[in-house]
Protein backbone atom coordinates (compact mmCIF):
# COMPACT_ATOMS: atom_id res chain seq x y z
CA UNK A 1 0.00 0.00 0.00
CA UNK A 2 1.20 3.49 -0.80
CA UNK A 3 2.03 6.03 1.87
CA UNK A 4 -1.07 8.14 1.33
CA UNK A 5 0.15 11.01 3.49
CA UNK A 6 3.18 11.40 1.25
CA UNK A 7 0.99 11.02 -1.83
CA UNK A 8 -1.25 13.77 -0.52
CA UNK A 9 1.69 16.10 0.04
CA UNK A 10 3.20 15.42 -3.42
CA UNK A 11 -0.06 15.88 -5.29
CA UNK A 12 -0.99 19.02 -3.36
CA UNK A 13 2.38 20.54 -4.23
CA UNK A 14 1.86 19.56 -7.87
CA UNK A 15 -1.54 21.29 -7.95
CA UNK A 16 -0.29 24.43 -6.20
CA UNK A 17 2.64 24.80 -8.60
CA UNK A 18 0.41 24.31 -11.65
CA UNK A 19 -2.10 26.92 -10.54
CA UNK A 20 0.62 29.38 -9.58
CA UNK A 21 2.57 28.82 -12.79
CA UNK A 22 -0.53 29.36 -14.91
CA UNK A 23 -1.45 32.53 -13.07
CA UNK A 24 -4.87 30.97 -12.48
CA UNK A 25 -7.32 31.84 -9.74
CA UNK A 26 -8.06 28.22 -8.96
CA UNK A 27 -9.52 25.03 -10.36
CA UNK A 28 -12.83 23.89 -11.82
CA UNK A 29 -13.87 20.23 -12.14
CA UNK A 30 -16.95 18.19 -12.92
CA UNK A 31 -18.43 17.05 -9.61
CA UNK A 32 -20.21 13.91 -10.80
CA UNK A 33 -20.82 12.37 -7.40
CA UNK A 34 -18.40 9.55 -8.28
CA UNK A 35 -15.14 8.40 -6.73
CA UNK A 36 -12.66 9.82 -9.22
CA UNK A 37 -14.16 13.29 -9.29
CA UNK A 38 -14.43 13.22 -5.49
CA UNK A 39 -10.73 12.45 -5.13
CA UNK A 40 -9.76 15.22 -7.54
CA UNK A 41 -11.99 17.70 -5.72
CA UNK A 42 -10.60 16.80 -2.31
CA UNK A 43 -6.99 17.00 -3.51
CA UNK A 44 -7.54 20.39 -5.13
CA UNK A 45 -9.26 21.78 -2.05
CA UNK A 46 -6.55 20.50 0.29
CA UNK A 47 -3.87 21.89 -2.03
CA UNK A 48 -5.38 25.35 -2.46
CA UNK A 49 -7.41 25.83 0.71
CA UNK A 50 -8.88 29.32 0.88
CA UNK A 51 -6.05 30.82 -1.16
CA UNK A 52 -7.72 29.96 -4.47
CA UNK A 53 -11.11 28.81 -5.70
CA UNK A 54 -12.02 25.15 -6.12
CA UNK A 55 -15.25 24.98 -8.10
CA UNK A 56 -17.16 21.73 -8.46
CA UNK A 57 -19.81 21.90 -11.18
CA UNK A 58 -22.62 19.35 -11.10
CA UNK A 59 -23.59 18.65 -14.71
CA UNK A 60 -26.78 16.58 -14.99
CA UNK A 61 -27.70 15.61 -18.53
CA UNK A 62 -30.97 13.76 -19.18
CA UNK A 63 -30.23 10.59 -17.17
CA UNK A 64 -32.49 10.31 -14.11
CA UNK A 65 -29.63 9.19 -11.85
CA UNK A 66 -27.86 12.49 -12.59
CA UNK A 67 -30.68 14.34 -10.83
CA UNK A 68 -31.05 11.95 -7.89
CA UNK A 69 -28.22 9.95 -6.28
CA UNK A 70 -25.44 11.54 -8.34
CA UNK A 71 -26.51 15.03 -7.34
CA UNK A 72 -26.98 14.01 -3.72
CA UNK A 73 -23.51 12.44 -3.59
CA UNK A 74 -21.97 15.50 -5.25
CA UNK A 75 -23.69 17.68 -2.65
CA UNK A 76 -22.27 15.60 0.19
CA UNK A 77 -18.74 16.03 -1.16
CA UNK A 78 -19.11 19.81 -1.47
CA UNK A 79 -20.56 20.14 2.01
CA UNK A 80 -17.94 18.03 3.77
CA UNK A 81 -14.89 19.57 2.11
CA UNK A 82 -16.09 23.12 1.54
CA UNK A 83 -15.97 22.90 -2.26
CA UNK A 84 -17.79 25.65 -4.15
CA UNK A 85 -20.86 24.15 -5.82
CA UNK A 86 -22.80 25.07 -8.95
CA UNK A 87 -25.31 23.15 -11.09
CA UNK A 88 -25.62 23.43 -14.87
CA UNK A 89 -28.40 21.31 -16.38
CA UNK A 90 -27.36 20.22 -19.87
CA UNK A 91 -30.48 18.25 -20.75
CA UNK A 92 -31.98 20.87 -23.07
CA UNK A 93 -28.61 21.50 -24.75
CA UNK A 94 -28.21 17.81 -25.54
CA UNK A 95 -31.77 17.59 -26.81
CA UNK A 96 -31.21 20.51 -29.16
CA UNK A 97 -27.97 19.01 -30.52
CA UNK A 98 -29.70 15.67 -31.11
CA UNK A 99 -32.65 17.33 -32.81
CA UNK A 100 -30.46 19.32 -35.19
CA UNK A 101 -27.98 16.52 -35.94
CA UNK A 102 -30.72 13.98 -36.67
CA UNK A 103 -31.71 16.20 -39.59
CA UNK A 104 -28.29 15.41 -41.06
CA UNK A 105 -27.76 11.78 -40.03
CA UNK A 106 -29.35 9.03 -37.90
CA UNK A 107 -27.53 8.91 -34.56
CA UNK A 108 -26.28 5.60 -33.14
CA UNK A 109 -25.63 4.88 -29.46
CA UNK A 110 -21.95 5.86 -29.68
CA UNK A 111 -22.79 9.25 -31.11
CA UNK A 112 -25.55 9.84 -28.57
CA UNK A 113 -23.56 8.69 -25.51
CA UNK A 114 -20.60 10.93 -26.35
CA UNK A 115 -22.65 14.13 -26.42
CA UNK A 116 -22.99 14.52 -22.64
CA UNK A 117 -19.25 14.19 -21.82
CA UNK A 118 -18.39 16.73 -24.52
CA UNK A 119 -21.07 19.14 -23.34
CA UNK A 120 -19.78 18.78 -19.80
CA UNK A 121 -16.22 19.59 -20.81
CA UNK A 122 -17.39 22.52 -22.94
CA UNK A 123 -19.19 23.84 -19.88
CA UNK A 124 -16.15 23.44 -17.63
CA UNK A 125 -13.87 25.22 -20.10
CA UNK A 126 -16.44 28.00 -20.53
CA UNK A 127 -16.58 28.58 -16.77
CA UNK A 128 -12.82 28.18 -16.49
CA UNK A 129 -12.19 30.78 -19.18
CA UNK A 130 -14.67 33.21 -17.62
CA UNK A 131 -13.29 32.81 -14.09
CA UNK A 132 -9.59 32.24 -14.75
CA UNK A 133 -9.62 28.62 -13.56
CA UNK A 134 -7.72 25.54 -14.71
CA UNK A 135 -9.84 22.52 -15.68
CA UNK A 136 -9.00 19.38 -13.70
CA UNK A 137 -9.38 15.93 -15.26
CA UNK A 138 -10.76 13.03 -13.25
CA UNK A 139 -9.82 9.83 -15.12
CA UNK A 140 -7.88 7.00 -13.46
CA UNK A 141 -5.20 4.67 -14.85
CA UNK A 142 -7.58 1.79 -15.61
CA UNK A 143 -9.93 4.03 -17.58
CA UNK A 144 -7.05 5.43 -19.59
CA UNK A 145 -5.69 1.97 -20.43
CA UNK A 146 -9.12 0.83 -21.60
CA UNK A 147 -9.76 4.03 -23.51
CA UNK A 148 -12.91 4.29 -21.41
CA UNK A 149 -13.36 8.01 -21.83
CA UNK A 150 -14.69 10.34 -24.48
CA UNK A 151 -12.23 12.07 -26.79
CA UNK A 152 -12.61 15.83 -26.29
CA UNK A 153 -15.01 15.04 -23.45
CA UNK A 154 -13.74 13.71 -20.12
CA UNK A 155 -10.47 13.01 -21.93
CA UNK A 156 -9.82 16.77 -22.22
CA UNK A 157 -8.39 18.80 -19.32
CA UNK A 158 -5.56 21.09 -18.26
CA UNK A 159 -4.16 18.63 -15.72
CA UNK A 160 -5.07 15.38 -13.99
CA UNK A 161 -3.74 14.66 -10.47
CA UNK A 162 -4.93 11.01 -10.32
CA UNK A 163 -4.15 9.59 -13.79
CA UNK A 164 -1.51 7.22 -12.37
CA UNK A 165 -3.83 5.61 -9.82
CA UNK A 166 -5.51 2.23 -10.20
CA UNK A 167 -9.15 2.05 -9.16
CA UNK A 168 -8.23 0.14 -5.99
CA UNK A 169 -5.83 2.95 -5.09
CA UNK A 170 -8.54 5.54 -5.65
CA UNK A 171 -10.64 3.67 -3.07
CA UNK A 172 -7.72 3.54 -0.61
CA UNK A 173 -6.91 7.22 -1.04
CA UNK A 174 -10.55 8.21 -0.52
CA UNK A 175 -10.73 6.13 2.65
CA UNK A 176 -7.58 7.84 3.91
CA UNK A 177 -9.03 11.28 3.16
CA UNK A 178 -12.35 10.54 4.85
CA UNK A 179 -14.58 10.73 1.79
CA UNK A 180 -18.30 10.11 2.47
CA UNK A 181 -19.11 6.41 2.38
CA UNK A 182 -22.03 6.88 0.01
CA UNK A 183 -19.52 7.93 -2.67
CA UNK A 184 -16.98 5.20 -1.94
CA UNK A 185 -19.57 2.42 -2.04
CA UNK A 186 -21.43 3.37 -5.22
CA UNK A 187 -20.88 1.45 -8.45
CA UNK A 188 -18.60 3.27 -10.93
CA UNK A 189 -20.76 4.93 -13.56
CA UNK A 190 -20.48 7.76 -16.08
CA UNK A 191 -24.23 8.30 -15.77
CA UNK A 192 -24.61 8.28 -19.54
CA UNK A 193 -27.96 6.50 -19.59
CA UNK A 194 -30.38 4.81 -17.20
CA UNK A 195 -28.85 1.80 -15.44
CA UNK A 196 -25.39 2.35 -16.92
CA UNK A 197 -22.36 1.18 -14.95
CA UNK A 198 -18.79 1.13 -16.22
CA UNK A 199 -18.12 -2.54 -15.50
CA UNK A 200 -21.39 -3.77 -16.98
CA UNK A 201 -20.82 -1.75 -20.13
CA UNK A 202 -17.19 -2.90 -20.54
CA UNK A 203 -17.86 -6.52 -19.70
CA UNK A 204 -14.94 -6.71 -17.23
CA UNK A 205 -14.33 -5.41 -13.73
CA UNK A 206 -11.82 -2.72 -12.85
CA UNK A 207 -10.13 -5.30 -10.63
CA UNK A 208 -9.52 -7.48 -13.69
CA UNK A 209 -8.22 -4.50 -15.68
CA UNK A 210 -5.81 -3.67 -12.87
CA UNK A 211 -4.59 -7.26 -12.63
CA UNK A 212 -4.08 -7.40 -16.40
CA UNK A 213 -1.98 -4.21 -16.42
CA UNK A 214 0.12 -5.59 -13.55
CA UNK A 215 0.65 -8.89 -15.40
CA UNK A 216 -1.45 -10.94 -12.99
CA UNK A 217 -3.65 -13.83 -14.12
CA UNK A 218 -7.27 -13.35 -15.21
CA UNK A 219 -9.60 -15.31 -17.48
CA UNK A 220 -8.91 -15.53 -21.21
CA UNK A 221 -12.30 -13.97 -21.94
CA UNK A 222 -11.46 -10.94 -19.82
CA UNK A 223 -8.03 -10.67 -21.44
CA UNK A 224 -9.60 -10.53 -24.87
CA UNK A 225 -12.05 -7.82 -23.83
CA UNK A 226 -9.29 -5.70 -22.30
CA UNK A 227 -7.00 -6.14 -25.33
CA UNK A 228 -9.84 -5.18 -27.64
CA UNK A 229 -10.66 -2.01 -25.69
CA UNK A 230 -7.00 -1.03 -25.43
CA UNK A 231 -6.08 -1.69 -29.06
CA UNK A 232 -8.99 0.18 -30.58
CA UNK A 233 -8.49 3.23 -28.36
CA UNK A 234 -4.86 4.10 -29.19
CA UNK A 235 -6.04 7.19 -31.05
CA UNK A 236 -7.44 8.58 -27.79
CA UNK A 237 -4.08 8.40 -26.03
CA UNK A 238 -1.68 9.53 -28.77
CA UNK A 239 -2.71 13.16 -29.10
CA UNK A 240 -3.64 15.28 -32.09
CA UNK A 241 -2.63 14.13 -35.55
CA UNK A 242 -1.07 16.93 -37.62
CA UNK A 243 0.78 17.04 -40.91
CA UNK A 244 4.45 17.66 -40.20
CA UNK A 245 6.15 19.98 -42.67
CA UNK A 246 9.87 19.42 -42.12
CA UNK A 247 10.68 22.70 -43.85
CA UNK A 248 8.81 24.52 -41.08
CA UNK A 249 9.60 22.29 -38.10
Secondary structure, 3 states (H helix, E strand, C coil): CCCHHHHHHHHHHHHHHHHHHHCCCEEEEECCCCHHHHHHHHHHHHHHCCCCEEEEEECCCCCHHHHCHHHHHHHHHHHHHCCEEEECCCHHHHHHHHHHHCCCCCCCHHHHHHHHHHHHHHHHHHHHHHHCEEEECCCCHHHHHHCCCCCCCCCCCCECCCCCCCHHHHHHHHHHHCCCHHHHCCCCCCCCCCCCCHHHHHCCCHHHHHHHHHCCCCCHHHHHHHHHHHHCCHHHHCCCCCCCCCCCC
